[in-house]
C-alpha cells in the first residue's frame, strides 16, 4: 500500500529562519529552542486523543526544561538532544578554542528527562531485544519503538510515534557485519554508509513486524522521508541530481519519501510538489483533526489529493516566493554583472553564498 511522493522536497539543511533563528541550526551550548508558543505536531496529536512518543533525535533546543520533548507535546522520549553524536558512546564533543583547548564532551542519551548511562557501549541492559540481533544505537531506537507498540497492544487509545533515526547522519559508524554486505564497494566511507542504510532498513522491518504482531499494521499510516540530500563526503550519493546537503540544487532538496496506510493507493507515484512543511497538515487531515494552533503555518494538506490520486497542484507559497526571488536576482545579475562573467557562474556563486 505504499505511495511514492515523486516530487517531495525539503530545505537544504533546516528551516530555523522561519522561527527567527537566523544562526542556522541550534548548537549544543546555544541558549535557544523552538519558541515556546509554537504548537508542535505532538501537541496536535495529543489534543486529538493520541498518546505521543518520540524515539531518536530531538535537536530543537534543550537549554531549559520547558524546551524538552516531554514539555513540547510528547508523552515519552528516548534518544538524544543534540544534532549528532557517537553511535556507541552516546557522546557529543564541541571544540572550545581551536588549537588551544581540548574539546568539551558530554553524554547525550535520555529516557524522558533521565540520563541513561547504561546505553553507553555495545550492549544495552535496559532493552532485552538488543541482545538478540545487533549492537548499535540504530536498533536501540527500533527496540524503544517496539516498546511503544507493545504498550499499546490491545489498547483502544491510538498512538503517534515520531522516529527520527540517527542514521545516516555523520559520524559514519556501523557494525562490521553490515558493511561487509558490500564487498565490491572500494570506498571505505561509502561502504560504511551503505551498511548504515541497511541496518536502518532492518530496524524499520522489525518495527513493521511488531505492528503486525500487535494487530495494528492495517490501521497504521506510515510517512517516511529522508532529511536532506546526502553529504557526499560522508558517503552519500544523490545521482542523478546535482548537489548535496546544504546546497540548493535538487541533490540537496529533492529526497525520497513515501506514505502508506488505509486509503492510500497502492504502488503509485504522487506527482504534486510536496514540501516538509506540508507533513503536519497532511497527517492531521488524515486523522480528521482540526489544527488547534493559532499561529500561521506554511504547510498545506495533501491528504485528499493523495487518497484520490488527484494531480491538481496544491498551493505552494514557499516555491512561488522562491521563484520571484530567483527572477529578481537573475534580473539584477543581467543588468549589473553579466558583462563581467558568464551568468551561470555568477548564479552558482550567489546560491552558495546565500547558504552562509
C-alpha positions in Angstrom: 0.0 0.0 0.0 3.0 2.4 -0.4 2.6 5.6 -2.4 5.8 7.2 -3.6 6.0 11.0 -3.3 7.7 11.8 -6.6 8.3 15.5 -6.0 9.0 15.7 -2.3 11.3 18.5 -1.2 13.0 19.6 2.0 15.2 22.5 2.8 19.0 22.2 2.1 19.7 21.9 5.8 16.8 23.0 8.2 14.2 25.7 8.5 15.2 27.7 11.5 15.0 31.2 10.0 11.2 30.7 9.8 11.2 31.0 13.6 13.7 33.8 14.0 16.7 31.5 14.4 19.0 33.1 11.8 22.0 31.4 13.3 21.3 28.2 11.4 20.7 25.0 13.4 20.6 25.1 17.2 24.1 24.2 18.6 24.6 22.2 21.8 25.6 25.2 24.0 23.1 27.6 22.5 20.6 29.1 24.9 17.7 28.8 22.4 15.0 26.4 21.4 11.9 26.1 19.3 9.8 29.1 20.5 7.6 28.0 23.4 4.5 29.5 21.8 4.8 27.1 18.8 2.3 24.2 18.8 4.1 21.0 17.8 2.8 18.1 15.9 2.9 16.2 19.2 0.7 18.8 20.8 -1.8 18.4 18.0 -2.0 14.7 18.2 -2.4 14.9 22.0 -5.3 17.2 21.5 -6.8 14.6 19.1 -6.7 11.9 21.8 -3.5 10.2 20.8 -0.6 9.2 23.1 2.6 10.7 21.6 6.1 9.3 21.5 9.5 10.3 20.1 12.4 7.9 19.8 15.6 9.3 18.3 16.9 12.8 17.6 15.4 15.9 19.2 17.6 18.8 18.2 15.1 21.6 18.9 16.9 23.0 21.9 17.4 21.8 25.4 18.8 24.7 27.5 15.8 24.7 29.9 13.2 22.1 31.0 10.4 23.9 29.0 12.3 23.1 25.8 12.5 19.4 26.3 10.3 16.9 24.4 8.2 15.9 27.3 7.1 19.5 27.6 6.6 20.0 23.9 3.8 17.6 23.2 5.4 14.1 23.7 4.3 11.8 26.4 7.6 9.8 26.2 11.0 10.4 24.8 14.0 8.2 24.4 17.0 9.4 22.4 19.5 12.3 22.2 19.0 16.0 22.4 21.8 17.4 20.2 22.4 17.2 16.4 24.9 14.4 16.2 26.8 12.0 18.5 28.9 8.9 18.7 26.7 5.9 17.8 28.2 3.8 20.6 29.4 6.1 23.3 26.4 8.5 23.0 28.8 11.4 23.4 29.0 14.7 21.6 32.1 16.9 21.6 32.4 20.7 21.0 35.7 22.4 20.2 36.2 25.2 22.7 39.1 27.2 21.4 40.6 25.8 18.1 44.2 24.6 18.6 44.3 25.7 22.2 42.0 23.8 24.4 40.6 20.2 24.1 37.0 19.7 23.1 34.3 19.6 25.7 32.4 16.3 25.5 29.2 15.3 27.1 27.0 12.2 27.3 23.7 12.6 25.5 21.1 9.8 25.7 17.9 10.1 27.7 14.8 8.2 28.8 12.4 11.1 29.1 14.5 13.6 31.2 16.7 10.9 32.8 20.2 10.3 31.6 20.8 6.6 30.5 24.5 5.9 31.2 23.8 2.2 30.6 23.2 3.0 27.0 27.0 3.6 26.7 28.8 0.9 24.8 27.9 -2.0 22.6 25.2 -3.6 24.6 22.2 -2.1 26.4 20.9 -3.7 29.5 17.6 -1.8 29.5 16.2 -3.4 26.4 16.1 -7.2 26.2 15.8 -7.4 22.4 19.0 -5.6 21.9 20.9 -8.8 22.8 19.2 -10.7 20.1 20.4 -9.2 16.9 22.5 -6.0 16.7 24.9 -3.9 18.7 24.2 -0.3 17.6 22.1 2.6 18.7 20.0 2.3 15.5 18.2 -0.7 16.9 18.1 0.8 20.3 15.8 3.2 18.7 13.9 0.3 17.0 13.6 -1.6 20.3 12.3 1.5 22.1 9.8 1.8 19.3 8.8 -1.8 19.8 8.2 -1.0 23.5 5.9 1.8 22.4 4.0 -0.5 20.1 3.8 -3.3 22.7 2.5 -0.9 25.3 -0.5 -0.2 23.1 -1.3 -3.8 22.2 -5.0 -4.3 22.9 -5.4 -0.6 23.8 -8.1 1.4 22.1 -6.1 4.6 22.5 -4.3 5.5 19.2 -0.7 6.5 19.3 1.6 8.7 17.3 5.2 7.7 17.1 7.9 10.1 15.7 11.0 8.1 14.9 13.9 10.3 13.7 16.7 7.8 13.3 20.2 8.9 13.9 21.2 7.1 10.7 22.5 8.1 8.3 23.8 11.2 9.9 27.6 11.5 10.5 29.7 10.2 12.1 29.7 7.3 9.7 29.6 4.2 12.0 28.1 0.8 11.7 28.7 -2.8 12.9 31.1 -4.6 10.6 28.6 -7.3 9.7 26.5 -4.7 7.8 29.3 -3.0 5.9 30.6 -6.5 5.0 27.5 -7.0 2.9 29.0 -4.7 0.3 32.4 -6.3 -0.6 32.5 -4.8 -4.1 32.4 -1.2 -2.8 36.0 0.0 -2.6 35.4 3.4 -1.0 35.5 2.7 2.8 33.2 5.6 3.8 30.7 4.7 1.1 30.8 1.1 2.2 30.1 2.1 5.9 27.3 4.4 4.8 25.6 1.6 2.8 25.8 -0.6 5.9 24.2 2.1 7.9 21.3 2.3 5.4 20.9 -1.5 5.6 20.8 -1.5 9.4 18.2 1.2 9.5 16.1 -0.7 6.9 16.3 -3.8 9.0 15.2 -1.8 12.1 12.2 -0.4 10.2 11.3 -4.0 9.2 11.4 -5.1 12.8 9.0 -2.3 13.8 6.6 -3.3 11.0 6.7 -6.9 12.2 5.9 -5.7 15.7 2.9 -3.7 14.4 1.6 -6.8 12.5 2.0 -9.0 15.6 0.1 -6.4 17.6 -2.7 -6.4 15.0 -2.1 -2.7 14.4 -0.5 -2.7 11.0 -3.6 -2.4 8.8 -4.7 0.6 10.7 -1.4 2.5 10.7 -0.4 5.3 8.5 3.3 5.4 7.7 5.1 8.5 6.5 8.8 8.1 5.6 11.2 10.7 4.3 14.9 11.3 4.5 16.2 14.5 6.0 18.0 16.3 3.2 20.2 15.3 0.3 23.2 13.1 1.2 26.5 14.5 2.2 28.9 13.2 -0.5 32.0 13.4 1.8 30.2 11.3 4.3 29.3 8.5 1.9 26.1 9.9 0.4 25.1 9.8 -3.3 22.3 11.9 -4.9 22.5 10.8 -8.5 21.1 11.7 -10.9 20.7 15.0 -9.2 23.4 17.7 -8.8 24.5 18.9 -5.4 24.3 17.6 -1.8 23.2 18.6 1.7 23.4 22.3 2.2 23.1 23.2 -1.5 20.1 24.5 -3.3 20.4 22.1 -6.2 18.0 19.1 -6.4 20.6 16.8 -4.9 20.2 18.9 -1.7 16.4 19.4 -1.8 14.7 16.6 -3.6 14.6 13.5 -1.4 13.0 10.1 -1.2 9.6 9.9 0.6 6.6 7.6 0.7 3.3 7.3 2.6 1.3 4.1 3.1 -1.7 3.0 5.1 -5.5 2.9 5.0 -7.0 4.8 2.0 -3.6 5.3 0.3 -3.4 4.0 -3.3 -1.0 1.1 -3.8 2.2 1.3 -5.9 1.6 4.7 -7.3 3.5 7.9 -7.8 2.2 11.2 -6.4 3.5 13.9 -8.8 2.3 17.0 -7.0 5.1 19.0 -5.4 5.2 18.5 -1.6 7.4 20.1 1.0 8.4 19.1 4.5 6.2 21.8 6.0 3.1 20.1 4.4 3.6 16.9 6.5 1.9 18.1 9.7 -1.2 19.4 7.9 -1.4 16.2 5.8 -1.3 13.9 8.8 -3.8 15.9 10.8 -6.1 15.8 7.8 -5.6 12.0 7.7 -7.0 11.7 11.2 -9.7 14.3 10.8 -8.3 16.7 13.3 -8.7 20.5 13.0 -5.4 22.2 13.9 -5.6 23.9 17.3 -2.5 26.1 16.9 -3.4 29.8 16.2 -0.1 30.9 14.6 0.2 30.7 10.9 1.9 27.7 9.3 3.2 27.5 5.8 2.1 23.9 5.1 -1.0 22.6 3.3 -2.7 19.2 3.4 -2.2 16.8 0.5 -4.3 14.0 2.1 -7.3 14.3 -0.1 -5.2 14.6 -3.3 -3.1 11.6 -2.2 -6.1 9.4 -1.4 -8.0 10.4 -4.5 -5.0 10.2 -6.8 -5.6 13.8 -7.8 -2.8 15.6 -9.7 -4.3 19.1 -9.3 -1.5 21.2 -8.0 -1.8 22.3 -4.4 -0.9 25.9 -3.4 2.8 26.2 -2.7 3.6 29.6 -1.2 7.2 28.8 -0.5 8.0 27.8 -4.0 6.3 30.8 -5.5 8.2 33.1 -3.2 11.5 31.4 -4.2 10.6 31.9 -7.9 10.0 35.6 -7.5 13.2 36.0 -5.6 15.2 34.0 -8.1 13.8 36.1 -11.0 14.7 39.3 -9.2 18.3 38.1 -8.6 18.6 37.0 -12.2 17.4 40.3 -13.5 19.9 42.1 -11.2 22.7 40.0 -12.5 21.9 40.6 -16.1 21.8 44.4 -15.6 24.9 44.8 -13.4 27.2 41.8 -13.7 26.5 39.9 -16.9 29.3 41.7 -18.8 31.9 40.5 -16.3 31.3 36.8 -16.0 29.0 34.1 -17.6 25.6 34.3 -16.0 25.6 30.6 -14.9 28.9 31.1 -12.9 27.6 34.1 -11.1 24.3 32.3 -10.2 26.2 29.4 -8.8 28.2 31.7 -6.5 25.2 33.6 -5.3 23.3 30.4 -4.4 26.3 29.1 -2.4 26.8 32.5 -0.6 23.1 32.6 0.4 23.6 29.4 2.5 26.1 31.2 4.7 
